[in-house]
Amino acid sequence: MRIGDIEILPVRDGTGREAARDILGRPGVADPWECHAEHLHPDGSLELPLGGFCVRTGDRVVLVDTGLGRHDDGRYTGGALPDALAAYGIRPDEVTDVVLTHLHADHIGWVSDEGRPVFPNAVHRLHRADWEHFVSGGGPATAGPAAAKFAPVEDRLELFDEDFTVAPGLDARHAPGHTPGSTVYVASSGGRRALLLGDVVHSVVQLAERDWEVVWDVDPVAASAVRNRIADEAADTGDVLVAGHFPGLRFGRVVTVDGPRRFVAV
């Protein structure tokens, strides 16, 4: 995907699979997927691609999220991201910035590997609210893998608590709800915009169904408000959107012409 002078490359790390009705739907409805079965496997499972996006802008090579990392439990499998970058001709030492949408395990897997930084020359940036929630706050979430993943990059870690410009044409915007520090990255160039949504949206169906919730949202009300605000603002514009679990990591547009709000891949 090109946005003016900016190139955005999907970087696949692996795949997860979940029983769709157990993780995502309308509260109080037994089988909300009945009208959206085309998005599911015959057994009712939802495939969740895992990975991130590499943004080339100016002399910067920015990786937005790093996938799951080396992992295979039969349900979630990762490990392909370095090879995916190599297929684009990008070496780990050429990545100048790693920015995270949030700190769930399937987005930070390649921050480090076997106790060593994967991207040795990159500054690693994430929202302070997620750091406090997952690492330093002392709450239940701090028992997760984030602290160990970031220990090898402690000397190149920067926390932010305000929206800022990451690189020419790439901006970080706080979008809390899924996690306290959930962040959307917006690429802008040549009068066009692309929104990298992280887990603000888990399925394209959520862009059609305003009240669907995912079980992993820390604050479902805030997550819904952020998701609907972004979708409404992007509707029927030239903006393209993508999220880390969209099929094929494909971009699309939100449209309302000739029907309700929905996502159309491009």
N, C-alpha and C positions, 0 to 999 in steps of 0.2 A: 504494500500500500504506500503510495506517495501522497504526501500532503504538502503541496508546493515544493520547497527545497528539502523537506524532511522525508526520510525513508523509514518505514516501520515494518519490521520483519517478525512474523510469528515464529516462536521458538518452542517446539514441542518437547516435553520431557517424558511424558507417559500418559497413563489413563487410569481413571478410577471408575467404579461402578457402584451404584446405590439403588436400593428399592425406592422408586420415585415417590410412592405414596407415603413412605416413612420420613422423607426429608423435606418435601416441598409440596405446598398446596394451600388451599383455602381453609382456615381454621373452622372446624366443626363439620366439614364435608368429608364423607367417608372415602370417596374416590373422585377427587377433583380432576384427575387426569383422563377421565372418560372422554372428554371432548378434545383431548390433545394427545391421543394415543400414537399419533404419527411421530412423535418425538421420542418414543420409548422402544426398547427391544421387546420382542414378543413375550418375554417373561415379566414385563413390567418394570424392568430396570432402566435407569437413566445413566448414560455414559457421560463421564465428566473428563474432558481433556485436561491435561495438566501441563503447565509451562509458563511462558512469559512472552515478552516482546522486546526486541532490540530496536532502539531508536537511534538512527544516525542523523546527526544535525551538526553542521559546521565540522569542527575537528573532534567532536565528542561521539563516543559510542556508549549509549546508555542502555543498561539492561533493566527492564521493569519486571520485577519478580523473577525468581530463580527455580521454580518448579519444586518437585518433591525430593529430588536427590536419589541416591542409591537406596531403593526400597522395593520390596515385593512381598506383600502379604496375601496374595491371591485375589485381593479386591482392589488394591491400589498398587500400581507399578510405576516407578520412575527410573531415571538414570540416563535418558537420551539427550539431555540438553546440551552438554559439551559437543556431542557429535552434530547436533542440529546447528549450533553456531559454526562449527567447522565447515559444514556444508555451504555456508554463506561466505566462507573464507575469513572468519573472525576467530582470532586466537584469544584465549582467556586474558592474556596480558595486554591486549588491545582495548579491553573494556575500561572506560574511564570512570564510569559511574554505575553503581547498582542502587536502584531505588525500589522500595517495597510498598505495595499497596496496603499490606497488613502482615501480621506475624503468624498466621496459621501455618502449620508444618508444610503444606503442599505449595507454599509460596516462598519458602526460605531454604529449601533443601540444598541448593548449591552455593549458599553463602560461604560455607566451608565444607571440606571433605576430609575425613580422617585426621581432623585436627589442624588442617592447613587451609589458608585462604584459597579459594578457587580462582578469584579474580584479583591477583596480587597488587595491581596498580590502581584499583578502583576505590573511590570514596563510596562508602555505604551509608545511605540515608533512609531514615524512617521517622514516623511521627512519634513524638515523645509520649503521647497518650497510650499508644500501643506498647511502647517500651515499659511503661509503668504498669500496664495491665498484665503483660506476659512475662516480664523479667524482674523488675525491681520493686514491684508493689507489694509483694508478699501474699497476694491472694491465691485462690485455687489455680488460676491459669498459669502461675509461675512454675508449676510443676512440669510444664511442657518442655519441648526441645529447644526453645529459642535461646536461652542463656548459653547452652553449649555450642550452638551454631555460631553465635556471634563472638564468642571468646577469642577465636583466632584473628578476628578483624577489629578488635577493640581499639587499636591505634589508628584506624582509618574509618571510625564510625562517627557519624554526625546525626544528632537528633534535631528535629524541627518541630515547632509548635505554631507556626504561621504559614500561610500559603506563600510560595516563593517560586522563582524561576530556576529550574534545574540546569538548563542549558538553553541555547538560543532556540526559541519557539516551543519550549517544553516547560509547562508549569504544573506544580503540585497544588491540589485543592483538597482541603479536608472535607471528608464526606462520612461522618461518623454514623454508626448504627450497626453495621455488620460487626465491627469491632470499634473500640473507642477512638482509635487513630486511623481508621480506614481512610485511604487517600485515593483520589482519582487523578490521573495524569492527562493533561490536555496538550496535544500538539497542534500548533497553529502556524500556518505559512501560506502565502499566496491567496489569502482570503478564504482559506478552507480550515476546517478543524476536525480532529479525531480525538475521541475520548476513550482512554484506556481505563476501564471501570473496576478492575480487580474483582472482588466478590460483592460489589454493590448489587450485581445481578448474577444469579447462578444459572438460570435458564432463560432462553429467549421468550418463553411463555410468560415470564414475569413482566415483560414489556407490554403484554396484552392484558394480563390479569392484574389489576391494580392492588388487590388485597391478598395476593399469595405471599406466604412467609416461608422462610427456610429455617430449619431447626438450629442452624449454627449462628444466627443473628444474636448478638449480645443484647441489643435493644431493638426488638422487632418494629416498634412504632417509629423510632427514628430512622431505621433502615428503610421502611416503606416510604416515609416522607422524602428521604433523599433520592431513592430510586424513582419515584413518580415525578419529583421536581426535575431531575435530569432528563427523563424520558419526555416530559411535556415540553421542556425547553428545546429539545432536539427535534421534536416532531415536525415533519414537513419542512425541514431546513436541509441544507447541504451537509450538515454534520454527520459523520460516520462514527459508530460506536462498536466496541468489542469488549468482551469480558473474558477472564482467564479460563472459564469452563464452557464457552460457546462452542458449538460443533465446528470442528476444523479450525478453531481459533480465527473464524472468519468475521470480518467487519460487515456492518449493515447499517441501514437507516431505519429510523422510526417514522412510520407513516400513519396517517389517519384518513387518507383519501379513499372514498368508496367503502368505508367500514370503520370498525373500532381501531384503536391504537394497536399497532403490531410492528414486528421486526421483519425487515426484508433484507436478506443477505445481498451483498454486492460482490 
